[in-house]
């Protein structure tokens, strides 16, 4: 025991510093700087329904905004309708307007490090257009030669996509197509898949692959984890060709829409989709909390009054309805002053914009047109969703002042559109997200498959639409657009009301956000910087 105690005392003595330095701390080496992880907390009011971009049952923007981060797109679409490089550095029209050549960025790579080539794009489209592949939303490929109206490869003609070389991709179309208009229309539908990880996969079993539970894309963010329907964690792609995002982690959380602004003010969120939009009523709350509220540079909502042209069969009655409405007052009530009345569905930012047209209320002219048409006081149904019941009541009052009788039916959105399609309602208030394409609205609503306005003779509209679609000279197209717009103004199968402009609550913690462009379901996350 004594030997152990002596040994212990000797060890303690040796451990003590020598001389008078016992009270001084030992010198330390250089300290490593500890950097906090840069996490962007992102709110979303509805969940995505799949992490595979061609397997979304809804095809909703809530899914597209997710795909935009994991997978790459050919271009980036700005709110004013211009497009800039993303996976493609540049593009040009070929084959007399029936083809587009895309020059891909050679720095594009999948998250596993595999370079993205034109062949990956070709293989993606060939796989999805295979008749045995249960892809959803592949009708976007129906514009390519060698496909049917559903986007399925016919096998009787060469598919309209080929790799010219490793980084040159060509699409061939059934009709002349302006490159920028193709991108405006289809960019959010076309994604390149990691086909090198799908070699030998039966097209019929594509959607069942484990890959979609932890997807590998080539977008600006990489998959980390998911809690289905609740949250998604992504990390910055350090090798993204347009630059690494200025954050480490992006956490996307689904929460009730009414809670988004509250969570932002409380500091639980850094930003929320789409564009941090806020109503005119709630904008002062955000401002008082120290946030900047900015107005979008381009309209993001189009309002219309849908008409049933079978029950309102005389164009004079339809025009009378328009003249009876005080669009300025209706717009003010709906947008809180952030709207612009219109007589056309074509965006003011569109190169073919024909001007706002006649938008002034004229009750006397409305009554004259009703008398000419022999209107006998019939009562029309006016359908609306519950959040627009006040707007419908004001419309009802204005129409009554011109002698047009209506009864209001409040329904949900799905019932409203199906009811108009089935001819159950005479009128309905609707809104849509517009595009800078001149035909964005009318092309899909004047067809045998979707004659939602119940127009008796579609041929004049179809002739005008086809002429615009196939004309590539800009000045000639403007003239054709104005001609079609004149026909719509004369016949009034629907009534354009106004364009609404979004208000954005700007993030106090993330810079570089392009708030307006989120209306095209794309976000410039590679330019975001978490402070």
C-alpha positions in Angstrom: 0.0 0.0 0.0 2.9 2.4 0.9 4.6 1.7 -2.4 1.3 2.5 -4.3 0.9 5.8 -2.4 4.5 6.8 -3.1 4.1 6.1 -6.8 1.0 8.2 -6.9 2.7 11.2 -5.3 5.5 10.9 -7.8 3.1 11.0 -10.7 1.3 14.1 -9.3 4.6 15.9 -8.8 5.7 15.2 -12.4 2.4 16.4 -13.7 2.9 19.9 -12.0 4.4 22.7 -14.2 7.9 23.8 -13.3 9.0 27.0 -11.6 6.6 29.9 -11.1 4.4 29.0 -14.1 2.0 26.9 -12.2 -0.8 29.5 -12.3 -0.5 30.1 -16.1 -2.6 28.1 -18.6 -0.9 25.9 -21.0 -0.6 27.3 -24.5 -3.3 26.1 -26.9 -3.0 25.5 -30.6 -4.9 27.5 -33.2 -8.7 27.1 -32.8 -10.8 25.7 -35.7 -13.6 28.1 -36.7 -17.0 26.5 -36.2 -19.5 27.5 -38.9 -23.2 27.0 -38.2 -25.2 25.0 -40.7 -27.1 27.3 -43.0 -30.7 26.0 -43.0 -33.5 27.5 -45.0 -36.9 26.7 -43.5 -39.4 26.7 -46.4 -43.2 26.6 -46.1 -45.7 24.9 -48.5 -49.4 24.9 -48.0 -50.1 21.6 -49.9 -48.0 18.4 -50.1 -46.5 17.0 -53.3 -48.0 13.7 -54.4 -44.9 12.0 -55.8 -41.1 12.5 -56.0 -41.1 11.0 -59.5 -41.9 14.0 -61.8 -43.8 11.8 -64.3 -46.0 10.1 -61.7 -48.0 13.0 -60.2 -51.7 12.3 -60.2 -52.6 15.9 -59.6 -49.9 17.5 -61.8 -50.1 20.4 -59.4 -47.8 23.2 -58.9 -47.1 22.0 -55.4 -45.4 19.0 -56.9 -43.8 20.9 -59.7 -42.1 23.3 -57.2 -40.5 20.2 -55.6 -39.4 18.7 -58.9 -37.8 22.0 -59.9 -35.3 21.6 -57.1 -34.4 17.9 -57.4 -34.5 17.6 -61.2 -33.2 19.9 -63.9 -35.1 21.8 -66.6 -33.9 23.0 -69.9 -34.5 26.7 -69.1 -35.5 29.2 -66.4 -38.7 31.1 -67.0 -39.1 34.6 -65.7 -42.4 36.3 -64.8 -42.2 38.6 -67.8 -42.2 35.6 -70.1 -38.5 35.7 -70.9 -36.4 32.5 -70.6 -32.8 32.1 -69.7 -30.3 29.2 -69.6 -30.5 26.3 -67.1 -29.6 22.8 -68.4 -29.4 24.2 -71.9 -27.0 27.1 -72.5 -28.6 28.2 -75.7 -31.1 27.1 -78.4 -32.2 27.8 -81.9 -35.0 27.0 -84.3 -34.2 24.5 -87.2 -36.1 22.6 -89.9 -38.2 25.7 -91.0 -39.5 26.2 -87.4 -40.4 22.5 -86.8 -37.4 21.7 -84.7 -35.4 23.2 -81.8 -31.7 22.4 -81.1 -30.6 22.8 -77.5 -27.0 23.1 -76.6 -26.7 21.5 -73.2 -24.3 22.8 -70.5 -21.4 20.3 -70.4 -21.1 20.9 -66.6 -24.5 19.4 -65.9 -24.2 16.3 -63.7 -26.5 14.0 -61.7 -26.2 13.9 -58.0 -24.2 10.7 -58.2 -21.5 12.5 -60.3 -22.5 11.0 -63.7 -22.4 13.7 -66.4 -25.8 14.5 -68.0 -25.7 14.0 -71.8 -28.2 14.5 -74.6 -28.6 10.7 -74.6 -30.0 10.9 -71.1 -32.8 13.3 -72.4 -33.4 11.0 -75.4 -33.7 7.9 -73.2 -35.9 9.7 -70.7 -38.4 10.7 -73.4 -38.2 7.3 -75.2 -38.9 5.5 -71.9 -41.9 7.7 -70.9 -43.5 7.6 -74.4 -43.3 3.8 -74.5 -46.9 2.5 -74.8 -46.3 0.2 -71.8 -45.1 2.9 -69.5 -47.8 4.1 -67.0 -46.4 7.7 -67.0 -48.8 10.5 -66.0 -48.7 13.8 -67.7 -46.9 12.5 -70.8 -49.4 14.3 -73.0 -46.7 17.1 -72.9 -44.8 15.0 -75.4 -47.7 14.9 -77.8 -46.2 17.9 -79.6 -43.3 15.7 -80.8 -43.4 13.8 -84.1 -43.8 10.1 -83.7 -46.4 10.4 -80.9 -50.2 10.3 -80.7 -52.4 12.9 -79.0 -51.7 11.3 -75.6 -47.9 11.5 -76.0 -47.5 7.8 -76.7 -44.9 6.7 -79.3 -46.7 5.4 -82.3 -43.8 3.2 -83.6 -44.8 4.1 -87.2 -42.6 7.3 -87.3 -39.3 8.2 -85.7 -39.7 9.8 -82.3 -39.0 13.5 -82.4 -36.0 13.6 -80.1 -32.4 12.8 -80.9 -28.9 13.3 -79.6 -26.9 15.2 -82.3 -23.8 14.8 -80.1 -23.0 14.4 -76.4 -24.3 17.9 -75.5 -26.6 18.7 -78.4 -30.3 17.8 -78.2 -32.9 18.2 -80.9 -36.6 18.1 -80.7 -38.8 17.8 -83.8 -42.4 19.0 -83.7 -45.6 18.3 -85.6 -46.1 22.0 -86.3 -43.8 25.1 -86.4 -42.8 26.0 -82.9 -41.1 29.1 -81.5 -38.4 28.0 -79.1 -39.3 30.5 -76.4 -43.0 29.7 -76.6 -42.3 26.0 -76.3 -40.3 26.6 -73.1 -43.0 28.9 -71.7 -45.5 26.2 -72.3 -43.7 22.9 -71.6 -40.5 23.7 -69.6 -42.1 22.7 -66.3 -43.2 19.3 -67.8 -39.8 18.2 -69.2 -37.2 16.8 -66.7 -34.2 14.6 -67.4 -34.0 11.3 -65.5 -30.9 9.3 -64.5 -31.5 6.7 -67.1 -28.1 5.1 -66.4 -29.7 3.9 -63.1 -32.7 2.5 -65.0 -30.9 0.2 -67.5 -32.9 -2.9 -68.2 -36.0 -1.6 -66.3 -39.2 -2.7 -67.9 -41.2 0.5 -68.9 -44.3 -1.1 -67.4 -42.5 -1.2 -64.0 -40.8 2.3 -64.1 -43.0 3.8 -61.4 -42.3 1.0 -59.0 -38.6 1.5 -58.7 -37.0 2.1 -55.3 -35.1 5.0 -56.9 -38.2 7.3 -56.5 -38.1 6.9 -52.7 -34.6 8.5 -52.7 -34.4 10.2 -56.1 -31.2 11.1 -57.9 -31.7 14.1 -60.1 -29.4 16.8 -61.6 -31.1 19.9 -60.1 -29.7 22.5 -57.6 -30.8 20.4 -54.5 -30.1 16.8 -53.5 -32.5 14.5 -51.7 -31.8 13.8 -48.0 -35.0 12.5 -46.5 -38.8 12.7 -46.6 -41.7 12.4 -44.2 -44.5 11.7 -46.6 -47.0 14.5 -46.8 -45.3 16.4 -44.1 -41.7 17.4 -44.8 -38.8 17.1 -47.2 -35.2 17.7 -46.5 -32.8 18.6 -49.3 -29.2 19.7 -49.4 -27.4 22.1 -51.7 -25.9 20.6 -54.8 -22.3 22.0 -54.6 -21.7 21.1 -58.3 -24.8 22.6 -59.8 -23.8 24.1 -63.2 -25.3 27.6 -62.4 -23.6 27.7 -59.0 -24.1 26.1 -55.6 -27.0 27.5 -53.5 -26.0 29.7 -50.7 -27.3 27.4 -48.0 -26.5 23.9 -46.7 -30.0 22.5 -46.1 -33.5 23.2 -47.4 -36.2 21.9 -45.2 -39.7 22.1 -46.8 -42.6 21.8 -44.4 -46.3 21.5 -45.2 -48.6 23.6 -43.1 -52.0 25.2 -43.4 -52.1 28.2 -45.7 -53.4 30.5 -43.0 -50.4 29.7 -40.9 -47.7 30.6 -43.4 -47.4 34.3 -42.7 -47.7 33.7 -38.9 -44.8 31.2 -39.1 -42.7 33.6 -41.1 -43.3 36.5 -38.6 -42.5 34.1 -35.7 -39.2 33.1 -37.3 -40.2 29.5 -37.9 -39.9 30.0 -41.7 -37.5 31.9 -43.8 -39.7 31.9 -46.9 -42.8 30.3 -48.2 -44.0 29.3 -51.7 -45.2 30.7 -54.0 -43.3 33.9 -53.9 -44.3 34.5 -50.3 -47.7 35.8 -51.5 -49.9 37.7 -49.2 -53.3 39.3 -49.5 -53.9 43.0 -49.6 -55.7 42.6 -46.2 -52.8 40.9 -44.6 -50.0 43.0 -46.1 -50.1 45.6 -43.3 -49.6 42.8 -40.7 -46.4 41.8 -42.5 -45.2 45.4 -42.8 -45.8 46.1 -39.1 -43.7 42.9 -38.3 -40.7 44.4 -40.1 -41.1 42.7 -43.5 -40.9 44.4 -46.9 -44.0 43.7 -49.0 -43.4 44.2 -52.8 -45.7 44.1 -55.7 -45.2 41.6 -58.5 -43.9 43.1 -61.8 -46.2 40.9 -63.8 -49.9 39.8 -63.3 -50.2 36.3 -61.8 -54.0 35.8 -61.8 -56.6 36.1 -64.6 -60.3 36.5 -63.7 -63.1 35.7 -66.1 -66.8 35.3 -66.0 -67.5 31.9 -67.8 -70.7 31.9 -69.9 -72.8 29.1 -71.2 -73.3 29.9 -74.8 -76.2 27.5 -75.2 -78.4 29.2 -72.5 -77.1 32.7 -73.3 -77.3 31.8 -77.0 -77.4 35.4 -78.4 -74.0 37.2 -78.5 -75.9 40.5 -77.8 -77.0 39.2 -74.4 -73.5 38.0 -73.6 -72.1 41.5 -74.5 -74.9 43.1 -72.5 -73.7 41.1 -69.5 -70.2 42.6 -69.9 -71.4 46.2 -70.3 -73.6 45.8 -67.2 -70.6 45.0 -65.1 -68.5 47.7 -63.4 -65.1 45.9 -63.8 -63.2 48.7 -62.0 -65.3 48.3 -58.8 -65.3 44.5 -59.0 -61.6 44.5 -59.5 -61.0 46.9 -56.5 -63.1 44.6 -54.2 -61.3 41.5 -55.3 -57.7 42.7 -55.4 -57.6 45.6 -53.0 -56.3 47.8 -55.7 -53.7 45.4 -57.1 -55.5 44.6 -60.3 -55.9 45.8 -63.9 -59.2 45.5 -65.7 -59.1 44.0 -69.2 -61.2 42.8 -72.2 -58.7 40.2 -73.3 -57.1 37.1 -71.8 -53.7 38.0 -73.3 -51.2 39.3 -70.7 -50.0 42.9 -71.0 -46.4 41.5 -70.9 -47.0 39.3 -74.0 -45.4 40.6 -77.2 -48.8 40.1 -79.0 -50.8 42.0 -76.4 -53.5 43.9 -78.4 -54.3 46.4 -75.6 -56.9 46.4 -72.8 -59.8 47.1 -75.1 -63.2 48.5 -74.0 -63.6 48.0 -70.2 -65.9 50.9 -69.3 -69.3 50.1 -67.8 -72.3 51.2 -70.0 -75.7 50.3 -68.5 -77.6 52.1 -71.3 -75.9 50.1 -74.0 -76.4 46.9 -72.1 -80.2 47.6 -71.9 -80.3 48.4 -75.6 -78.5 45.1 -76.5 -81.0 43.2 -74.3 -83.9 44.8 -76.1 -82.5 44.0 -79.5 -81.9 40.4 -78.5 -85.5 40.1 -77.2 -84.4 39.2 -73.6 -87.6 38.3 -71.7 -86.4 38.6 -68.2 -85.1 35.0 -67.8 -83.2 34.4 -64.5 -79.7 33.0 -65.0 -77.6 31.0 -62.5 -74.4 32.5 -61.4 -72.0 30.0 -59.8 -69.1 30.9 -57.5 -66.9 29.5 -54.7 -67.6 30.5 -51.1 -64.7 32.9 -51.0 -66.2 34.9 -53.9 -69.8 35.1 -52.7 -69.4 38.8 -51.9 -68.1 39.4 -55.4 -71.0 37.4 -56.9 -73.5 39.5 -54.8 -72.0 42.7 -56.2 -72.2 41.3 -59.8 -75.8 40.3 -59.2 -76.6 43.8 -58.1 -74.9 45.4 -61.1 -76.6 43.0 -63.6 -80.0 43.7 -62.0 -79.5 47.4 -62.6 -79.4 46.6 -66.4 -82.4 44.3 -66.0 -80.6 41.0 -66.0 -81.9 38.6 -63.3 -79.6 36.1 -61.6 -79.6 33.7 -58.7 -76.3 32.7 -57.0 -75.2 29.2 -56.4 -72.2 28.7 -54.1 -70.2 25.5 -54.8 -66.7 24.2 -54.5 -64.2 24.7 -57.3 -64.4 21.2 -58.7 -68.2 21.4 -58.8 -68.1 24.8 -60.4 -65.9 23.7 -63.4 -67.7 20.3 -63.8 -71.0 22.1 -63.6 -70.0 24.6 -66.4 -68.7 21.7 -68.4 -72.0 19.8 -68.0 -74.1 22.9 -68.8 -75.6 23.2 -65.3 -74.8 26.9 -64.8 -75.3 29.9 -67.0 -72.4 31.9 -65.6 -69.5 31.2 -63.2 -66.7 33.3 -61.7 -63.3 31.7 -62.2 -59.6 32.6 -61.9 -56.5 31.1 -63.5 -52.7 31.4 -63.5 -51.8 33.1 -66.8 -48.9 32.6 -69.1 -47.1 35.0 -71.5 -48.3 32.9 -74.4 -51.0 34.6 -76.5 -53.0 31.3 -76.7 -52.5 30.2 -73.1 -56.2 30.6 -72.3 -58.2 30.1 -75.5 -56.3 27.2 -77.0 -57.4 24.7 -74.3 -61.0 26.0 -74.1 -62.1 25.9 -77.7 -61.7 22.3 -78.6 -64.1 19.4 -79.1 -62.7 17.8 -75.9 -63.0 20.9 -73.7 -65.8 23.1 -75.1 -66.5 24.5 -71.7 -68.4 27.5 -73.0 -70.7 25.3 -75.1 -70.0 27.2 -78.3 -72.2 26.0 -81.1 -69.6 26.4 -83.9 -66.0 26.1 -82.9 -64.6 26.4 -86.5 -63.9 30.2 -86.5 -62.0 29.9 -83.3 -60.1 26.8 -84.3 -59.1 28.4 -87.6 -57.8 31.5 -85.8 -55.9 29.4 -83.2 -54.3 27.2 -85.8 -53.2 30.2 -87.8 -51.5 31.8 -84.8 -49.9 28.5 -83.7 -48.3 27.9 -87.1 -47.2 31.5 -87.8 -43.5 32.1 -86.7 -43.2 35.7 -88.0 -43.9 38.0 -85.0 -45.6 40.8 -86.8 -47.8 38.5 -88.7 -48.7 36.7 -85.5 -49.6 40.0 -83.8 -52.1 40.7 -86.6 -53.6 37.2 -86.2 -53.9 37.5 -82.5 -55.6 40.8 -82.8 -58.0 39.3 -85.4 -58.9 36.4 -83.0 -59.3 38.8 -80.1 -61.7 40.9 -82.2 -63.8 37.7 -82.8 -63.9 37.0 -79.1 -64.9 40.6 -78.3 -67.8 40.4 -80.8 -69.1 36.9 -79.8 -68.1 37.1 -76.1 -68.2 33.3 -75.2 -66.5 34.4 -72.0 -66.0 37.8 -70.3 -62.4 38.8 -69.4 -62.5 40.8 -66.1 -59.1 41.7 -64.8 -55.6 40.6 -64.1 -54.5 40.4 -60.5 -51.0 41.2 -59.3 -49.5 39.4 -56.4 -48.0 40.9 -53.3 -44.8 39.2 -51.9 -43.6 39.2 -48.4 -39.8 39.4 -48.8 -37.6 37.2 -46.6 -35.5 38.9 -43.9 -33.1 36.0 -43.8 -32.6 34.8 -47.4 -31.5 37.1 -50.2 -31.5 36.6 -54.0 -35.0 35.2 -54.3 -36.9 35.8 -57.6 -40.3 36.1 -56.1 -42.3 36.7 -59.3 -40.9 33.7 -61.2 -42.4 31.3 -58.7 -45.7 31.6 -60.6 -44.1 29.4 -63.3 -43.3 26.8 -60.6 -39.6 27.5 -60.8 -37.3 29.1 -58.2 -33.7 30.3 -58.6 -32.5 28.5 -55.5 -28.9 28.5 -56.8 -28.9 32.3 -56.2 -30.4 32.1 -52.7 -28.1 33.1 -49.9 -29.0 32.4 -46.2 -27.8 35.2 -44.1 
